[in-house]
Amino acid sequence: MDDKIQQYRYGLRDGVPIGLGYLAVSFTFGIMAGQAGIGVLAAVIMSLTNLTSAGQFAALGVIQSGAPFMEMAAVQFIINLRYCLMSCSLSQKMAPDMPFFHRFLISYGVTDEVFGVSACREGNLSPYYAYGLISVAVPGWTFGTLLGAVSGDLLPARLLSALSVALYGMFLAIVIPPARGSRVLAGVVAVSMAASFLFSVIPLLGGVTSGFKVIILTVLIAGGAAYFFPVEDEQRGGAG
């Protein structure tokens, strides 16, 4: 029991930076959700049950366009498919005899940051360490959404407009550092921007909804990059 509590405390400690980061990003999501006509309670439930920044921001565009549910499902499947791979990877760090219910509960809280911290943990991944991470990450993301959604009704329109720019700053902070170290990744980013621009100016493509635009660009550009510029085993960290 003492070891379980200790592992949980370690998870809480390592999860603090994640929770604080989520608080800032989800604040912007809460504001944008309010601008999209989504109520405070609905925005909070959306964050509590999804825990995916890219998926949720993409969902706002799909909701605003009035797209059908199947399009929403396809968008979320494409964007969040990486979490399946992350979960499969983390399963290799768990003890073979770990009960299924632990694996099931941990899968709920797997995000990019939770995966990164968990993957770097030495030895087998304790479920209680993962619960500690999730116990900070989930409230940070959800509470930030609540603050943003409520602030949308209280803050001046000019300030809300300025805060909305924070989303694009977050994307730049995510994309630029790795792109500077990889010409292929930089090329993929440039092609993605150009293709997205073409979708907005070409009349024939202008009618494509934001959801299908994400699907088309993701499959074509990411798939093309993976085919023509495959990552060598050494770059993946080696086989085995």
C-alpha positions in Angstrom: 0.0 0.0 0.0 2.8 2.4 0.8 4.4 1.8 -2.6 1.1 2.5 -4.3 0.7 5.8 -2.4 4.3 6.7 -3.2 3.9 6.0 -6.9 0.7 8.1 -6.9 2.6 11.0 -5.3 5.3 10.7 -7.9 2.6 10.9 -10.6 1.1 14.0 -9.0 4.5 15.7 -8.8 5.3 15.0 -12.5 1.9 15.9 -13.6 1.9 19.5 -12.2 3.6 21.0 -15.3 1.2 19.1 -17.6 -1.8 20.4 -15.6 -0.6 24.0 -15.7 0.1 23.8 -19.5 -3.4 22.3 -20.0 -5.0 25.1 -17.9 -3.6 27.7 -20.3 -4.4 26.0 -23.5 -7.9 24.9 -22.5 -8.7 28.4 -21.4 -8.5 29.4 -25.1 -10.6 26.4 -26.0 -13.3 27.5 -23.5 -13.4 31.0 -25.1 -13.6 29.6 -28.6 -16.3 27.1 -27.6 -18.4 30.0 -26.3 -17.9 31.9 -29.5 -19.1 28.7 -31.4 -22.3 28.8 -29.5 -21.5 25.9 -27.1 -22.8 26.3 -23.6 -20.5 26.3 -20.5 -21.7 22.9 -19.3 -21.4 21.3 -22.7 -17.9 22.7 -23.2 -16.8 21.4 -19.8 -18.3 17.9 -20.5 -16.6 18.0 -23.9 -13.2 18.5 -22.3 -13.8 16.1 -19.5 -14.7 13.2 -21.8 -12.2 13.9 -24.7 -8.9 15.3 -23.4 -7.7 16.1 -26.9 -6.7 19.6 -27.9 -6.4 19.0 -31.6 -9.6 16.9 -31.7 -11.6 19.4 -29.7 -10.5 22.4 -31.7 -11.2 20.6 -34.9 -14.6 19.6 -33.6 -15.6 23.3 -33.1 -15.2 23.8 -36.8 -17.2 20.7 -37.6 -20.0 21.8 -35.2 -20.1 25.3 -36.6 -20.4 24.0 -40.2 -23.4 21.8 -39.2 -21.7 18.7 -40.6 -23.2 15.3 -40.0 -22.2 13.0 -37.2 -20.3 10.6 -39.5 -18.0 13.5 -40.6 -17.4 14.3 -36.9 -16.6 10.6 -36.2 -14.2 10.4 -39.2 -12.4 13.6 -38.2 -11.9 12.5 -34.6 -10.8 9.0 -35.7 -8.1 10.5 -38.0 -6.9 13.1 -35.6 -6.8 10.9 -32.5 -5.6 7.7 -34.1 -2.2 8.4 -32.6 -3.5 7.7 -29.1 -4.1 4.1 -30.1 -0.4 3.8 -31.0 0.6 5.5 -27.7 -1.6 3.1 -25.7 0.0 0.1 -27.5 3.4 1.5 -26.7 2.6 2.1 -23.0 1.1 -1.4 -22.7 4.6 -2.8 -23.2 5.8 -0.9 -20.1 3.1 -2.5 -17.9 3.6 -5.6 -15.9 2.2 -8.6 -17.8 -0.1 -9.5 -14.9 -1.6 -6.0 -14.6 -5.4 -6.4 -14.4 -7.5 -5.2 -17.3 -9.4 -2.6 -15.3 -6.2 -0.7 -14.7 -5.3 -0.7 -18.4 -8.9 0.4 -19.2 -8.7 3.4 -16.7 -5.3 4.5 -17.8 -6.3 4.5 -21.5 -8.8 7.2 -20.7 -6.1 9.7 -19.6 -3.5 9.0 -22.3 -2.5 12.3 -24.0 0.6 13.4 -25.8 2.1 14.8 -22.6 1.0 12.0 -20.3 2.4 9.5 -22.8 5.7 11.3 -23.0 6.2 11.4 -19.2 5.0 7.8 -18.7 7.3 6.5 -21.5 10.3 8.1 -19.9 9.6 6.5 -16.6 12.2 3.8 -15.8 11.0 0.3 -15.2 7.5 -1.0 -15.3 4.8 1.6 -15.4 2.8 1.6 -12.2 -0.9 2.2 -12.7 -0.9 4.4 -9.6 1.8 6.6 -11.1 -0.4 7.0 -14.2 -3.4 7.8 -12.0 -1.3 10.6 -10.4 -0.5 12.1 -13.8 -4.2 11.9 -14.8 -5.4 13.3 -11.5 -3.6 16.6 -12.4 -3.9 16.6 -16.2 -7.7 16.1 -16.4 -8.7 18.8 -13.8 -6.2 21.2 -15.5 -7.8 20.7 -18.9 -11.3 20.7 -17.6 -11.0 23.6 -15.2 -9.2 25.7 -17.8 -12.1 25.1 -20.2 -14.6 26.2 -17.5 -12.6 29.4 -16.9 -12.5 30.2 -20.6 -16.1 29.5 -21.2 -17.2 31.6 -18.3 -14.8 34.4 -19.1 -16.3 34.6 -22.6 -19.4 36.2 -21.1 -17.5 38.6 -18.9 -14.4 39.8 -20.8 -14.5 42.6 -23.4 -14.7 41.6 -27.1 -11.3 43.0 -27.9 -9.6 41.0 -25.1 -11.3 37.9 -26.2 -10.1 38.4 -29.8 -6.6 38.8 -28.5 -6.8 35.7 -26.3 -8.0 33.7 -29.3 -4.6 34.3 -31.0 -3.0 32.2 -28.2 -4.3 29.0 -30.0 -2.2 29.8 -33.1 0.8 30.6 -30.8 0.4 27.2 -29.3 0.4 25.5 -32.7 3.5 27.5 -33.7 5.3 26.4 -30.5 4.5 22.8 -31.3 5.5 22.8 -34.9 8.5 25.2 -35.3 11.0 23.4 -32.9 10.9 20.0 -34.6 10.5 21.5 -38.1 13.8 23.4 -37.6 15.6 20.1 -37.1 14.0 18.2 -40.0 13.8 19.4 -43.6 11.2 16.8 -44.3 8.9 17.9 -41.5 9.4 21.6 -42.5 8.4 20.6 -46.0 5.3 18.8 -44.8 4.3 21.9 -42.8 4.8 24.2 -45.8 2.8 21.9 -48.1 0.0 21.6 -45.5 -0.2 25.4 -45.3 -0.2 25.8 -49.1 -2.8 23.1 -49.6 -5.1 24.6 -46.9 -4.8 28.0 -48.6 -5.8 26.4 -51.9 -8.9 24.9 -50.3 -9.9 28.4 -49.3 -9.4 30.1 -52.7 -10.3 27.5 -55.3 -14.1 27.6 -55.8 -14.4 23.9 -56.5 -12.7 23.1 -53.2 -14.2 26.0 -51.2 -17.4 23.9 -50.6 -15.5 21.2 -48.7 -16.3 21.3 -45.0 -13.6 21.8 -42.4 -14.0 18.3 -41.2 -13.4 16.6 -44.6 -10.6 19.2 -45.3 -8.7 17.9 -42.2 -9.3 14.3 -43.3 -8.2 14.8 -46.9 -5.1 16.9 -46.0 -4.0 14.5 -43.2 -4.3 11.4 -45.2 -2.7 12.7 -48.4 0.1 14.8 -47.0 1.0 12.7 -44.0 0.6 9.5 -46.0 2.7 10.9 -48.8 5.5 11.9 -46.5 5.5 8.5 -44.8 5.7 6.8 -48.2 8.4 9.0 -49.8 10.4 9.8 -46.7 10.1 6.8 -44.3 11.8 7.1 -40.9 14.7 4.7 -40.5 14.8 2.3 -37.5 17.7 4.2 -36.0 15.6 7.4 -35.9 12.8 5.6 -34.2 15.2 4.5 -31.4 16.2 1.2 -32.8 14.3 -2.1 -33.3 13.6 -4.4 -30.4 
